Amino acid sequence: MARKREKGFPPAPEPLPVAVVDNHTHLESIAGVLPDDVPDPGLSGHLEQARAVGVTAMVQIGCDLDSARWSVHAAQQYPELVAGVAIHPNEAVLHAGVREVAPDGLDPDPRARHEKNLDEAIAEIAELARADRVRTVGESGLDYFRAGEQGRAAQRDAFRAHIALAKELDLPLQIHDREAHEDVLEVLKQDGAPRRTVFHCFSGDAEMAAECVRRGYYLSFSGTVTFKAADEIRSAAMLAPAEQLLVETDAPYLTPHPYRGRPNAPYLAAHTLRVLAEVRQERLETLCDMVRTTSEEIYGPW
């Protein structure tokens, strides 16, 4: 008889020896992925669960108009959070009125918020980015899996607008890069990257990591670094200098192995960080201390 597959949150990892930052999470989205029989801990519950294992600070990313507004409000209410705001590249496609079927094969799914055109949406993000507790512009970039030719043009326009906004406000930029490595690097080269540029959920190989390191970018590793087939990402994680390395959950997505398929939340950054320390053959305490220090150098103190 097959074993029943677990659906709820994974068990809590052992607490970390030094408190760390989850560089990228979507707390507002966790409830939407939970099975009907799994209770939602709520925002305060997630923060408490993370704090118990040493994940005491988070960068809450709102990358559509609704979640951006939510993220700013949440960061102003909870000292564990700072906010990032942007129009995600896949959102940019819909705001631009593009309705083509992309390589993912999915039909476009515009919502009420997409009645604002792309310029209007980015203008609202620019206003939100000036609010208290907003510490980064992101996530923005290119996603060629979910965009055809028209959509990719809209993504590039939005990416350039976010680069300009980050530089204008002297905020870090968090980058979304899916199947678009060369073009992301080329746009950053042409436009000039912000002073602090973070590749969220780094998905490139060691060669790309070396180029990012050479340019002074930061590499943030998610649960993907724990996946069995992710040898190239682990090679990149081994290569990255500790002072240019971050950890994240991208919750509720990318739950680390061996819990794939179950909901993700910020407390599981502790699990991923342990795997990173093993991959890098580095003392866990040393890596935690560096991740915390680097996070505060990028985003400021919490």
N, C-alpha and C positions, 0 to 999 in steps of 0.2 A: 504493500500500500504506500503510495507516494506521501511524503511528508507535507503537511499543510504549510503553505508559504506565509511567512510573517508579513503583515501589512502595516503595522504601527511603526512608531519611531524606534530606531536602533537603541541599544543600551548605552548609557553614558560611559564615555571612556574615563580612565583614571585621570584625576586632575593634573594639570601641567605644573611644573616647578616654578614657572615665571608666567605672569599674566600676559596674554597676547591679544592682538586685534584681528577680527575677521574683516579682511580688506574689502569684501564685496558680498552683500546678502540682500535678499528681497523678502523681508519679513511679512510684507502685506500679502504676498502670494502663497504663503504656506497653507493657510486654511483651505484654499481652493484645490489643493492636490490631495487632501486627506480623504481616505475612505469614509463612508457614512458612519462606521462603527468605531472610528478613531477620534477621540475628543481633541478639540483645538485648545492648546494651552493659553492662547491669547498672547498679546505682545509682552505683557509683564511676565508671563510664564516662560516664554522663550528667553527673555533676558536673565531671569533667575536661573534657569537650567544652564545657560552658557556660563554665567558667573561662577557656578558651582564647580566647573571643571577648568577655570582659569581663562576663559574667553570673556574678558571684561569690557571690551569695547568693540564697536562694529561700525562699518561704513554702510549705511542703508541706502541702496540705489533705487531711485525712481526714474524709470526710463520710458514712461509714457506720461501724458499730461495728468491723468488721474493719480498714478502712483507717485509722480513727482510732487504733487501738492500734498499727498499723504505723508511722504517722506520728510518734507520740510516741517510739517506739523509734529510728527513723531520725534524728530531730532530736537525740537524745541521743548518737548515735554520730558524726554528721558536723557539723562546725562551720559548714558552708555553709548548713545548714537550721535553720529554726525551724518549729514545727508549728501548724496550726489544726485544731480538732476540732469536729464538729457532727453532727447528724442532718439530712441533706439533705431538702428538702421532699418529694421523691418517696419517700425512705425513710420519712419520717414517715407517709405514707399507708399503707404496708405494715405498719409497726409498730402502727398504729391498727386494723388488721384490715379495712381497706376493700379491697374486691375489685371495684369497679366499673370498667367500661371508660371511659377518659378520652377527651378530644378527639383524642389521638394515635392512637386506634383499637387500641392494643395491649392484650392480655390482661395482667392483673397477674401478676407473677413473684416470689412470695414465696420467700425462702431461709430456711435454718435460723436465721440471726440475727434474723429477724422474729418468732420465737416469743416474744421479749421484747416486752411491750406498750410503748406510746409513753412512758409515765411511767418505766418501767424503763430504756429506752434513753437517755432524756435524763438520768436519774440517773447512768448510767455515763459519759456525756459530761461531766457536771459534775465527776465525780471525775477524769477524764483531764485536764480543763482546768486542774486545779491542779498538774499535773506540771511538772517542770523543762523548759524550752525550749518550752513551749506559749505562744504569744504572741497568739493570736487565737481567737475563737469564730467558726466558719464552715466551710462556707458554709450559711447558713440564709435562708429567705425564702419566696417563693411562686412556684409554677410552674403556671400555669393551663393550659398545653398538655398536661400530663401528669396532670391531676387533674380529676375531675368535682366535683359539689357536695359529696358526703360527703368526698372527698379534700381539697378546699379548706378545709373546716372543720378537718380534722386539721392541715393545713399552717399555718393561722393559729395554732392552739394551740401548735404546736411553735415557730413563729417568735417568738411572745410569750415562750415559756420561754427561748429563746436570747437574746433582748434582755435579759431579766432577769438571766440568768447573766453576760452580758458586763458589765453594769453592776455586779453584785455583785463581780466579780473585777477590775473596771476594766481589762478587755481590749477591744481593738478588736473590732468585729463586721464580718464579711464577708458581704455580702448576695447571694443568688441571686434574680434577678428575671427571670422569663420570662412575657411577655404578661400582666403583673399590675402595671404601673407605678403606677396610681392607688391600688390597695389596699396595695401595699408602702409608699408614702409616707404613706398614712392610718394604717396600723398604727404606723409610726414616730412620727407626730405624736401619736397617742393615748397610746402607752405611754411616749414620751420616748426618743429615740435615745441609744445609748451615746455617750460623749464623742468617740470616734473611730469613725466609721461609713464603711465602704468599700463602694461598689457594684462588686462583682467583675464583670468582663466587661460593662461598661456597654452597654446595648442601647437606651437611650432616644434621644429627639431633642433638639434644642437647647433647647426649652422646658423639658423635664424636667431637662436638665443645669443650666439656669439656676436652677431651684428647688432642686436638690441643692446647688449652690454656695452659694446664699443661706442654706441651712440649715447649711453648714459640712461637708457630707459630701465624701468623696474619691471620685474617679471613676477606675476602673482599666480600661484599654483593652487588648484582646486582639487576636489576628489578624483579628478581624472588621473592624477599622478599615481593613484593607487590601483588603477585598472590593470588587469593582467596583460592586455595587449598594448599598453602605453609605454613601450620601451623608449621611443623617441622623446616623449615628454620627460621621462625619468633622466635621460641623457642630458636634456636641457637643464633640469633641476640640479644635476651634479655640476654643471658648468657655471651656473650663475653665482657670482660673488655673493656672500651672505648679506652685504650691505645693499644689494639690489634685488633682494628676494622677499616676497610677501606670501601670505597664506590666506585663503578664502574658502567659503563654502559655496557661493552662488546659490544658496538655499532659495527655494526648495528643490533645486535641481542638482544633478551630479553628485549624488550621495556616494561616499567612498565605499570601496570594496572592504568587507564582504557584504555590504548592506544595500547594494544597488537594487533599485525598484522600490525602496522604502523612502518615506519622506526625509528630507534633509533639513537641518536647522543649524544655527551658529555654533552650538555646543560641539558639533562634529568636526569643527576646525581643529580641535585637540587631537582627534584621531589622525587627520591628514598631516598634522605637524609631526606627529611621531613617525609616520612613514617617511616624511621628508628627511628627518634626522637620520633614519636608518639608511636611506638611499645615499645620502651625502656622507655617511660615516662620521657624523658630527654629534657632539654631546647635545642632548635635548635641551638642557638648561641654557647652553650657549646660543643655540638657534632661536629659542624662545626670546631670549633677551635681545637678540639682534632684530628679530621681526618686530618686536614692540618699539625698539628705538627707531628703526627705519620708518615704521608707520607714522610715528609722531613727527619725524623729520618731514614727511610728505604732507600730512594733513594738519599738523599742529597738535597741541595737547587736547585731550578730551575734557 
